[in-house]
Amino acid sequence: MAKNILVKPIITEKAEKLSEGLNQFSFVVNKKANKVEIKKAVEALYGVNVAAVNTMIMPGKEKNRSTRTGVLKGRVSSFKKAVITLEAGENIDFFGDI
């Protein structure tokens, strides 16, 4: 159930700054999931205590790519993003096995 709600973690420079400074972690989540379901999924999957969940729907974007045969036009799908704030002293280690 938790794997259906949490699609993947977001690992970008901005997400790393949030995790280091404010103890917040970002995830791509299922569009139909609500904050309570997201909180339960993170707690079950990573074994941490969640203080707050903020969600936002990121809009899709048009993308163009130049190739030898011309310009290819496409679209990136929209997705739902969740920013999880953990309790003080808690941490999620995405790169533990590496």
Buried (B, 14 or more C-beta within 10 A) or exposed (E): EBEEBBBEBBEEEEBEEBBEEEBBBBBBBBEEBEBEBBBBBBBBBBEBEBBEBEBEEEEEEEEEEEEEEEEEEEEEEEBBBBBBBBEEEBEBEEEEEE
